[in-house]
Amino acid sequence: MLSFTPRIGAKSLAKFLSKDAPEKLVNYSAPQWQALGLKPDQINYLNSAAKKEVDACFVWMNQKDNRSIITSLDEHYPALLRQISSAPPVLFVEGDSSCLDKPQVAIVGSRGATVEGQRAAHQFGRELAEQGIVVTSGLALGIDGYAHDGALSGQGETIAVLGSGLNQIYPARHRQLAARIVESGALVSEFRPDMKPRAEHFPRRNRIVSGLSLGVLVVEAAVKSGSLITARYAVEQDRDVFVLPGTIYQANYQGSNELIRQGASLVQNSQQIVEELNLLLNWSLNQQTMQQSTLFSPPNSEEQLPFPELLANVGVEATPVDILASRTNIPVHEVMTQLLELELSGHVVAVSGGYIRKGRG
């Protein structure tokens, strides 16, 4: 009920849940809601339309065995998605919900894609799927559709995140594709099943596409495009961004080339993506049948950790190089050398403000 209330986002919902248990919140009176800061129109929704809409969601779920509603309070909520600051409180899923926790790479790009872009999206989708990676995208025309179809042609799984409810497949031209995805993956939405597509839904949808994924591949992107929004979300969520380069004379590649200029990884084949994400992919593939509570596998107690003195001073908060040098009495140039080796071996990762430790370290 609360997650459907107008102008209540993930942060507000988390605040409410910190005040009381969900089963108690749903029975709050109007004065209690007002005391939590809700406005009259929000309280009116909770006291009138909310129950009907929630009941309709459960009716939708019970119509088919492959439908599920996952809340952020559930243990099987996708582990990577849970980490983002604006994680959706509710996910509606049709298909195999378990694939949401499998290693994923998002493929995004222009709706009006060139023939070369369409071919690349299909090829990368197929090759990644053949290597056991779930291909995630937004079911849009152009690059999205070709990426989904490529994954299916590679006998793999693919996830489509919608900007509408799952009873309102958009675009309509992709209804058949959506039906195929349900058989070999999943359709996902944070919107109620009967919610129609709206322009403002699609930027919100993009944060889920990147949030579910280990990395985002931009195939074609103009200067102003939804793909760049997804790439920005990926950076904010500390995901890798990969870009296929394109001619400087084609508008569809101007945004892509700018991403490369800003530091995104230029890739020319799918193997380069796999190699870049190798540490994360190895962990994810090995953990598919296990409960996932952290992003990295536990350390091997028998493993001799490299540079233990430096590593002991790198924690979960970003620590600058000069601070590490001061703490360890190791010269800055040597600290940088050791950090590079630790990063290559998967024990630390460079972030804004310094370095943090990976759980496997």
Disulfide bonds with the S-S distance in Angstrom:
none
